[in-house]
Amino acid sequence: MGYSIETRCLHLEENEAKSDVYGAVSFPIYQTATFAHKGVGQSTGYDYSRLQNPTREQLEKIVASLEKGVDALAFASGMAAIATLMELFEPGDHLVVDADLYGGSIRLFQNISEKNGIEITSIDFWEEDVSQYITDKTKAIYIETPTNPMMNVTDIRKLAEFTKSRNLMLIVDNTFLSPYFQNPLELGADVVVHSGTKYLGGHNDTIAGFLVTNKEIISERLRFVIKTTGAGLSPFDSWLILRGIKTLALRMERAQENAIALVDWLKEQKRVTKVIYPGLPEHPGYEIMKKQARGFGGMLTFEVDSREFALSVLNHVKLIQFAESLGGTESLITYPITQTHADVPPDKLAANGITDRILRMSVGIESKEDLTEELERVFTLAEEELHG
Ligand SMILES: *Cc1c(COP(=O)(O)O)cnc(C)c1O
């Protein structure tokens, strides 16, 4: 049957696991650039760390197992993973991508991929019919669900039926929910992207990225690119992410529980005009989330009634830190319009509803009472500053 996901955060299946000669329980860091050969044609299985390193390989096997893939590749960042993925495409190829993607992905597609001759069309997958955008040049579809920061939800299973019927590659960035809550490959996707910096690493202390696939042919092509362009994750960072993943299940449950508590609190505030969380029954993606995910995650977005109130909130937070990024043990709050989405053209921001009144929170694993009290304190100060 195989181990359940909580166990797979810590252990490979018995037939996959390698035993350490000294019995080390924590997988060792193989801090070496190269590997000696006993003789001609006698490799230990490792030759040079750009190609593969035992620590990175252990991490890749754990992530492949969590996402139910045949292979996972670990990169120096989420963006390095996505940039490597784009090497699978050629000048003239066309991709249809989500309009509400992570800002860095939009920057990559518009500035690097388009320069390299790849044509990109962005659409709203949750409300538009994708079939009208497909041409004979279209090779792949690239989505996030739920999206960042507006939490739009796409039905992965339904989209996968479509991509299979048209022979297109379906790529899903699964950073927001992590493999603990959602497994896109099981729903029909061909490639899963992760920023390992976020929930997988989980401690706001290192940068990493992943590509996971369940197709041998895609794995072979990606292995060729990682070896050739060299953006693989270092042994030490691989070890940090391995350690982070050990507590993925505990952290995800706790972050979600805290997020739900804050959502409940925010809904009661008169300065809050909208709370966007896919676990709310009134959220348009709620029913799809229940079908394709095992949870709703620890990310929430809310809108306040003025730009001044949003800025005042950001000026007064202490326990909740005003910083980019997400998915770590510490709660963070961001202002998408000047941070994660600063490079997104104004018309796109407006179309997605990302205004100067939108705030996004990555809820951490602190006590939910402390987090609620922090918001109470900050809202009171902001209220006094602006309306007192
Ligand atoms: C952070 C993020 C990325 C980019 O990953 P880095 O590790 O920062 O390079 C890609 N997609 C999503 C959804 C992200 O949140």
The ligand as a MOL file (V3000), in Angstrom:
LIG
                    3D

  0  0  0     0  0            999 V3000
M  V30 BEGIN CTAB
M  V30 COUNTS 15 15 0 0 0
M  V30 BEGIN ATOM
M  V30 1 C 7.7310 32.3380 -4.5230 0
M  V30 2 C 7.0010 31.7380 -5.6530 0
M  V30 3 C 7.6470 31.3710 -6.8360 0
M  V30 4 C 9.1250 31.6530 -7.0580 0
M  V30 5 O 9.9440 30.9190 -6.1940 0
M  V30 6 P 11.3490 31.4440 -5.6060 0
M  V30 7 O 11.7640 30.3200 -4.7330 0
M  V30 8 O 11.0930 32.7230 -4.8940 0
M  V30 9 O 12.2500 31.6440 -6.7750 0
M  V30 10 C 6.9110 30.7550 -7.8300 0
M  V30 11 N 5.5920 30.5260 -7.6780 0
M  V30 12 C 4.9330 30.8770 -6.5620 0
M  V30 13 C 3.4790 30.6000 -6.4520 0
M  V30 14 C 5.6040 31.4850 -5.5140 0
M  V30 15 O 4.9390 31.8500 -4.4150 0
M  V30 END ATOM
M  V30 BEGIN BOND
M  V30 1 1 1 2
M  V30 2 1 2 3
M  V30 3 2 2 14
M  V30 4 1 3 4
M  V30 5 2 3 10
M  V30 6 1 4 5
M  V30 7 1 5 6
M  V30 8 2 6 7
M  V30 9 1 6 8
M  V30 10 1 6 9
M  V30 11 1 10 11
M  V30 12 2 11 12
M  V30 13 1 12 13
M  V30 14 1 12 14
M  V30 15 1 14 15
M  V30 END BOND
M  V30 END CTAB
M  END
